[in-house]
Amino acid sequence: MKATNSRQFSSVAARTLKVVGIILILSALLDCIVLSLPGETSDMINRGWQLAAATQIVDRGIIPLMGIALLMTGFWVDSSTGVSIERRNFWLDLRFWALLISSLLGLIYLLLVPVHLNNTRLELKEALVQVDREAGQAEGQLEAQMKSEQFKTQIEQLKSQRRSQIGALLQDEGKMAQALNSPEVPKELKAVLRDSKNDPKALDKFLEQQAQELPNQARNEIRTRKQQKEKELRTRSRNSSLQTGISSLLLAIGYITVGWTGLRSMGMLRFGGRKA
């Protein structure tokens, strides 16, 4: 009685494993196909779509492998409990199709590795060219603004404001002493405050020097932003290449190992000659 119940339970467990495995395989394959479909036919040659599709396929790559493992475990449970598995044509054997899908997926994931790495390299190259072009345009606009009368007027207004602010400090000994002792005040400004007592032209020299440095500061800001964008792009490209590339390679190894090993055990793949 106990043996019969145990065999019935094993039969139910095996059937459950097979059904769950089939559902995982089919749902994951359907999910990958739907998510990787382009909005338009022309999008298939778009590098952005190719990168997104590769990422989605790799992210869901483990699910069909789990389904195949569950399916094969179900057949193993049947054989371990003494249930005879009917020998029939390979084309009618569910194990054959599961192992064939595993082998095909392994080849697909293996091909995705160089394709994805090349796409990320080309995308990075295009993005860096775009960043360089935008930085060049920004510097060109800056040079044009520097030659305009409006820019010169703004510089003179800024110099006038700074002259008034520093002049107010020079006239107030208390505020001046506070500014000289404050760590937040730049050293250059402290030097001007000290020198202005003996040299009235020190303030004008300081303001003129600052006005001359403004274009260089603006150029440095543009170049700094350019370097930050380039660093972010390189980091993002490297992370995408490593994460998707390595995951795809591992999936390829897993699928090919399962598929080819299983097909060989079923007699579909034979390596080497037979011994006499």
Summary of the structure (lengths in Angstrom):
residues: 276
radius of gyration: 35.7
end to end distance: 48.7
largest distance: 112.5
contacts: 762
relative contact order: 0.12
helix: 84%
strand: 0%
